[in-house]
Amino acid sequence: MKIYEAAERTPQLSENLLNIWEDSVRAMHHFLSDTEVKAN
């Protein structure tokens, strides 16, 4: 795995990172409701 550092955190990058986080949470934490995922 190669780690990259973003020189600039654009709104698009932030949205993409949030989508990755949410997909990961949903894939591994089936016990959380949609409301709980969206609250974090």
C-alpha positions as CSV (number, residue, x, y, z in Angstrom):
1,M,0.0,0.0,0.0
2,K,1.3,3.5,-0.8
3,I,0.2,6.4,1.3
4,Y,-0.3,9.8,-0.4
5,E,-0.6,13.2,1.3
6,A,-3.0,15.6,-0.3
7,A,-1.5,19.0,-0.9
8,E,-4.9,20.6,-0.9
9,R,-8.1,19.3,0.6
10,T,-10.7,20.3,-1.9
11,P,-14.5,19.9,-1.4
12,Q,-14.4,17.1,-3.9
13,L,-11.6,15.3,-2.0
14,S,-13.5,15.7,1.2
15,E,-16.6,14.2,-0.3
16,N,-14.7,11.3,-1.8
17,L,-13.1,10.5,1.5
18,L,-16.4,10.7,3.3
19,N,-17.9,8.3,0.8
20,I,-15.1,5.8,1.3
21,W,-15.5,6.1,5.1
22,E,-19.2,5.5,4.9
23,D,-18.9,2.5,2.6
24,S,-16.3,1.0,4.9
25,V,-18.5,1.5,8.0
26,R,-21.5,0.0,6.2
27,A,-19.5,-3.0,5.1
28,M,-18.2,-3.8,8.5
29,H,-20.8,-2.5,11.0
30,H,-24.0,-4.1,10.0
31,F,-25.4,-3.5,13.5
32,L,-25.5,0.3,12.9
33,S,-28.7,1.9,11.6
34,D,-28.6,4.5,8.8
35,T,-29.3,7.2,11.3
36,E,-26.3,6.1,13.4
37,V,-24.0,6.1,10.4
38,K,-25.1,9.5,9.2
39,A,-24.7,11.0,12.7
40,N,-21.0,10.3,12.6
